[in-house]
């Protein structure tokens, strides 16, 4: 909440630069601050959001609020316990997938190789002709 208050009121006084007024005086923050306060900002995400990086805080809070309802329903339904027992074999198969594919380097090498190829491509280029326009 302290960050939200700082972001909506004092941020405009802390920096300078050519695009700083557009960034720091974002009217979306002053219009939608209450969404961040109530943790419902992830229902309407857009590029012009105030604090776009807070979407996961809202999602985690919503799940946290709904978890007692889920847990109380588990206590009241005995039959559901049988289905949860079957879920264990499914979770074992998911862990086998994660262990054999998700963490392995050969499945994560494609973004690395793209970076290496782009680095090789740009290594011999002469970028002295590029000028900053600001």
C-alpha positions as CSV (number, residue, x, y, z in Angstrom):
1,X,0.0,0.0,0.0
2,X,2.9,2.3,0.6
3,X,4.2,1.7,-2.9
4,X,0.8,2.4,-4.3
5,X,0.6,5.7,-2.4
6,X,4.0,6.7,-3.6
7,X,3.3,5.6,-7.1
8,X,0.1,7.7,-7.4
9,X,1.3,10.8,-5.6
10,X,5.0,11.4,-5.2
11,X,6.5,9.6,-8.2
12,X,6.2,12.6,-10.5
13,X,8.6,14.6,-8.3
14,X,11.4,12.0,-8.2
15,X,12.8,12.0,-11.8
16,X,13.5,13.9,-14.9
17,X,14.1,13.3,-18.6
18,X,12.5,13.7,-22.0
19,X,9.8,11.0,-21.4
20,X,9.5,11.4,-17.7
21,X,6.3,13.5,-17.7
22,X,4.5,10.9,-19.7
23,X,5.6,8.1,-17.4
24,X,5.3,9.8,-14.1
25,X,2.0,11.6,-14.6
26,X,0.1,8.5,-15.7
27,X,-3.6,9.4,-15.2
28,X,-4.5,5.7,-15.0
29,X,-2.9,5.5,-11.5
30,X,-5.1,8.3,-10.2
31,X,-8.2,6.8,-11.7
32,X,-7.7,3.1,-10.8
33,X,-5.8,3.2,-7.6
34,X,-8.7,1.5,-5.8
35,X,-8.4,-1.6,-7.9
36,X,-4.9,-2.2,-6.6
37,X,-6.1,-1.5,-3.1
38,X,-8.8,-4.2,-3.4
39,X,-6.6,-6.6,-5.3
40,X,-8.9,-6.8,-8.4
41,X,-6.5,-5.1,-10.8
42,X,-5.8,-8.3,-12.7
43,X,-9.4,-8.5,-14.2
44,X,-8.7,-5.6,-16.6
45,X,-5.0,-5.7,-17.6
46,X,-3.8,-3.4,-20.4
47,X,-0.6,-1.8,-21.4
48,X,-1.8,1.4,-19.8
49,X,-2.1,-0.1,-16.3
50,X,-0.6,1.7,-13.4
51,X,1.5,-1.0,-11.8
52,X,1.5,-3.8,-14.3
53,X,3.9,-5.9,-12.3
54,X,1.3,-6.3,-9.5
55,X,-1.0,-8.6,-11.3
56,X,0.4,-11.7,-9.5
57,X,-0.2,-10.1,-6.1
58,X,-3.9,-9.8,-6.9
59,X,-4.1,-13.3,-8.3
60,X,-2.4,-14.7,-5.2
61,X,-4.7,-12.7,-2.8
62,X,-7.8,-13.9,-4.7
63,X,-6.7,-17.6,-4.4
64,X,-5.9,-17.0,-0.8
65,X,-9.4,-15.6,-0.1
66,X,-11.1,-18.5,-1.9
67,X,-9.0,-21.3,-0.4
68,X,-11.1,-21.6,2.9
69,X,-14.2,-22.1,0.8
70,X,-12.4,-24.9,-1.1
71,X,-11.1,-26.5,2.1
72,X,-14.4,-26.4,3.8
73,X,-16.1,-28.1,0.9
74,X,-13.4,-30.8,1.1
75,X,-14.3,-31.5,4.7
76,X,-18.0,-31.8,3.9
77,X,-17.7,-34.2,0.9
78,X,-16.3,-37.6,1.8
79,X,-16.7,-39.0,-1.7
80,X,-14.3,-36.4,-3.0
81,X,-11.5,-38.0,-1.0
82,X,-11.6,-41.0,-3.4
83,X,-10.9,-38.7,-6.3
84,X,-8.0,-37.0,-4.5
85,X,-6.5,-40.5,-4.0
86,X,-6.6,-41.0,-7.8
87,X,-4.9,-37.7,-8.3
88,X,-1.7,-39.0,-6.8
89,X,-0.8,-41.1,-9.8
90,X,-1.6,-38.2,-12.1
91,X,0.8,-36.0,-10.1
92,X,3.5,-38.6,-10.4
93,X,3.2,-38.5,-14.2
94,X,3.3,-34.7,-14.2
95,X,6.5,-34.8,-12.1
96,X,8.0,-37.3,-14.5
97,X,7.3,-34.8,-17.4
98,X,8.8,-31.9,-15.4
99,X,11.8,-33.9,-14.4
100,X,12.5,-35.3,-17.9
101,X,11.6,-32.3,-20.1
102,X,11.1,-29.0,-18.3
103,X,14.4,-28.7,-16.5
104,X,16.6,-30.3,-19.0
105,X,19.1,-28.1,-20.9
106,X,18.2,-29.6,-24.3
107,X,14.7,-28.2,-24.0
108,X,15.9,-24.7,-23.0
109,X,18.7,-24.4,-25.5
110,X,16.6,-22.7,-28.3
111,X,16.5,-19.3,-26.6
112,X,20.1,-19.5,-25.8
113,X,21.1,-20.4,-29.3
114,X,19.0,-17.5,-30.7
115,X,21.0,-15.2,-28.4
116,X,24.3,-16.7,-29.6
117,X,23.3,-16.4,-33.2
118,X,22.2,-12.8,-32.8
119,X,25.4,-12.0,-30.9
120,X,27.4,-13.5,-33.8
121,X,25.4,-11.6,-36.3
122,X,25.9,-8.2,-34.6
123,X,29.5,-8.8,-33.6
124,X,31.0,-7.6,-36.9
125,X,28.5,-4.8,-37.4
126,X,29.6,-1.2,-37.1
127,X,27.0,0.8,-35.2
128,X,28.8,4.2,-35.3
129,X,26.2,5.5,-37.8
130,X,23.4,5.1,-35.3
131,X,22.6,8.4,-33.5
132,X,20.4,9.0,-30.5
133,X,17.6,11.2,-31.4
134,X,17.0,12.7,-28.0
